[in-house]
């Protein structure tokens, strides 16, 4: 099982790749190899101001096993890309008083990524998934985004929890 650091770095790498897909017209399978050649964790180094610490130089990233982080990122990327339409439909159903086109690209990517993880990575608690998505919104989106992301992901988490089938109690005959 991946440690926190690998998952955290893996989520960021998955986010970076999935966000890049918003701007290219290339099948994700072809783009993924090129993405890894760019050493994506280091890409944010040049984008940081003098008072910011690039992700690759943060303590958690330096402790992370890059192979495990990449493996977790690829799991998320594959899952999100293969279920893109279903994730969008699920999110759209939860957008009360919001038209889908009002939601920014960063927020869409964060929602898809977090929702996929909620639905398919049961070993990760939803509150951790939401917290990590909010941190990514803090790093990459506008100042209002973290609140929006937090609110919608909490709603999605409640919806996901309601849709999970009840498992029978093994002690009940």
C-alpha positions in Angstrom: 0.0 0.0 0.0 1.3 3.4 -0.9 2.3 5.8 1.9 0.7 9.2 2.2 3.6 10.9 0.4 3.3 8.7 -2.7 -0.4 9.2 -2.9 -0.1 13.0 -2.4 2.6 13.3 -5.1 0.7 10.9 -7.3 -2.4 13.0 -7.1 -0.5 16.1 -8.1 1.1 14.4 -11.0 -2.2 13.0 -12.1 -3.8 16.4 -11.8 -1.0 18.0 -13.9 -1.4 15.4 -16.7 -5.2 15.5 -16.7 -5.2 19.2 -16.8 -2.8 19.2 -19.8 -5.3 17.0 -21.6 -7.8 19.9 -21.5 -5.6 21.7 -24.1 -4.5 19.0 -26.5 -6.3 16.9 -29.0 -4.2 13.7 -28.5 -5.3 10.4 -27.1 -4.3 10.2 -23.4 -2.5 7.0 -23.9 -0.1 8.7 -26.4 0.3 11.8 -24.3 1.2 10.0 -21.1 4.6 8.8 -22.3 5.6 12.3 -23.3 4.3 13.7 -20.0 6.7 11.4 -18.0 9.6 12.5 -20.2 9.1 16.1 -19.1 9.7 15.2 -15.4 6.5 16.8 -14.4 7.2 17.2 -10.6 10.0 19.5 -11.5 7.9 21.6 -13.9 6.4 23.7 -11.1 9.9 24.8 -10.0 10.1 27.6 -12.6 6.5 28.7 -11.9 7.1 29.4 -8.2 7.7 32.9 -6.8 10.7 33.5 -4.5 8.6 32.9 -1.4 7.1 29.6 -2.6 8.7 26.2 -2.3 8.4 24.1 -5.5 6.6 20.8 -5.0 9.6 18.8 -5.9 11.6 20.5 -3.1 8.9 20.1 -0.4 9.6 17.7 2.4 6.8 15.3 1.5 7.9 15.0 -2.1 11.5 14.4 -1.2 10.3 11.5 1.1 8.1 10.0 -1.6 9.2 7.0 -3.6 8.9 8.4 -7.2 8.1 4.9 -8.6 5.2 4.4 -6.3 4.0 8.0 -6.9 4.1 7.4 -10.6 2.3 4.1 -10.3 -0.5 5.8 -8.2 -0.7 8.7 -10.6 -1.1 6.2 -13.6 -3.8 4.4 -11.7 -5.7 7.6 -11.2 -5.0 8.8 -14.8 -6.2 5.6 -16.4 -9.3 5.5 -14.2 -10.3 9.1 -14.9 -9.6 8.9 -18.6 -11.5 5.6 -19.0 -14.5 6.8 -17.0 -14.4 10.5 -18.1 -18.0 10.7 -19.4 -19.5 8.8 -16.4 -17.6 11.1 -13.9 -18.8 14.2 -15.8 -22.4 13.0 -15.7 -22.2 12.2 -11.9 -20.7 15.6 -11.2 -23.2 17.4 -13.4 -26.1 15.9 -11.4 -24.7 17.4 -8.2 -24.3 20.9 -9.6 -27.2 22.7 -8.1 -27.8 26.2 -9.5 -24.6 25.9 -11.6 -24.4 25.2 -15.3 -21.5 22.9 -16.1 -19.9 25.5 -18.4 -19.6 27.9 -15.4 -17.2 25.5 -13.7 -13.5 26.1 -14.6 -11.3 23.6 -16.2 -9.1 23.2 -13.1 -12.2 22.5 -10.9 -13.5 19.9 -13.4 -10.2 18.1 -13.4 -10.1 18.2 -9.6 -13.7 16.9 -9.3 -13.1 14.1 -11.7 -9.9 13.0 -10.0 -11.4 13.1 -6.5 -14.6 11.4 -7.5 -12.8 8.6 -9.3 -10.7 8.1 -6.1 -13.8 8.1 -3.9 -15.5 5.5 -6.1 -12.6 3.2 -6.8 -9.9 3.7 -4.1 -11.7 2.5 -1.0 -8.6 2.3 1.0 -8.4 6.2 1.0 -10.9 7.9 3.2 -13.1 10.5 1.5 -12.0 13.3 3.9 -8.4 12.7 2.8 -9.4 12.8 -0.8 -11.3 16.1 -0.3 -8.5 17.6 1.7 -5.9 16.8 -1.0 -8.2 18.2 -3.7 -8.6 21.4 -1.8 -4.8 21.7 -1.4 -4.4 21.2 -5.1 -7.1 24.0 -5.7 -5.1 26.2 -3.3 -1.9 25.6 -5.3 -3.3 25.8 -8.9 -6.7 27.6 -8.9 -8.1 31.0 -8.1 -8.7 32.0 -4.5 -12.4 31.1 -4.6 -11.9 27.6 -6.0 -10.9 25.8 -2.8 -14.2 26.6 -1.1 -16.2 25.6 -4.2 -14.1 22.3 -4.6 -14.6 21.5 -0.9 -18.4 22.1 -1.0 -19.0 20.1 -4.2 -16.7 17.3 -3.1 -18.5 17.0 0.2 -21.8 16.8 -1.6 -20.3 14.1 -4.0 -19.0 12.2 -1.0 -22.4 12.1 0.6 -23.9 11.0 -2.7 -21.3 8.3 -3.1 -21.9 7.0 0.4 -25.7 6.9 -0.1 -25.3 4.9 -3.3 -23.0 2.2 -1.8 -25.0 -1.0 -1.3 -25.5 -2.2 2.2 -23.3 -5.1 3.0 -24.9 -7.9 5.0 -23.7 -8.4 8.5 -21.7 -11.6 8.6 -23.0 -12.4 12.0 -26.7 -12.3 10.8 -28.1 -15.7 9.8 
